[in-house]
Amino acid sequence: MLLPDAARGEMGQARAALDSAVATGIWPLAFVCFCFTPRAWWAALAGTGVMLASCVFWLPARAEVYADLVEASSELYRGRWPGVADRKTPAAALERI
C-alpha cells in the first residue's frame, strides 16, 4: 500500500475491530446451531442475545468507522496512486466542489 505508516496503522486497527465484531456475531450462531439441546434451553437464549447485540450495536458502529477511514484515506492520498495523479478530475466532481 502507498499509505503512510500512521494511516495504515489506523486502518489496520479499524479492520481488526471490524473482524472481531463479525466473529462475535458468527460464533454465537455456531454455538446455538451445534450446542443447543432440549436440556440446554438457555444456550439458545444466550447465543441469540449475543448474536443480536453484535449485529445491532457493535458491527454497524465498527463498519462505519472503517468505511470512514477508507473514504478519507482514498481522498487524502489519491495522488500517491500510480497513474491517478496525471488524470484530470471529472466534470461531475468539479461541480460538487
ABEGO torsion letter per residue (X at the ends): XABBAAAAAAAAAAAAAAAAAAAAAAAAAAAAAAABBAABAAAAAAAAAAAAAAAAAAAAAAAAAAAAAAAAAAAAAAAABBGAAABBBBAAAAAAX
